[in-house]
Amino acid sequence: QSLINKEAKKYETKSQRNQFLFKMLKFGPVKETKKKKKEILANIAQSEINELAKQLLPVEDLVIVVAGDKNKISQELESLNWGSVSIIENNFQSQPS
């Protein structure tokens, strides 16, 4: 149990500690969880990642924020056919300190 307390104390707020302890109850001890994650990452194929992304991250539900020169990138963004592109102008001038 001292390992649990040692790991839990790395989190600053009670809420963060509670989340850590909940994850530990759900997924197992930290070292085992890290080991499982490494195994998954070492053995997963790109095609599996793409399929999971399609299932779990539907593009129509995402808001994608891009910052840059609109004259250089707006046409390319439109060509992706991800939906409408909204341009928010930055009219702020930097002030000397």
Steps between C-alpha positions, in 0.01 A plus 500: 500500500795736546563482123142619442544793738838586349356507148182683608699778666648595161163657416435851629128511567262261673310467174816396313583248775149359487523461122836325540359259760191433289717419197714274715193311620371472146824422315735362765827623652690778322801289402276231348294761315812663355629158395166418330502834316854441374404152378197634318699779336776259397256256340224712348486539123442833326184357346363424850573856611324639191195279560479601867531866401210461254286338769589726792579834334236572236620801302148646479496537880841667531593864512843548348688820572774610263707814542691652214500732203152466347629594154741209509285228658127569449481346151682187614272469805190530280633223274499255793118500488470483878215747504482875507804707583438796730763770500545708810709808435760607750492879491713549805819694465786407725588781735857580593577435867 
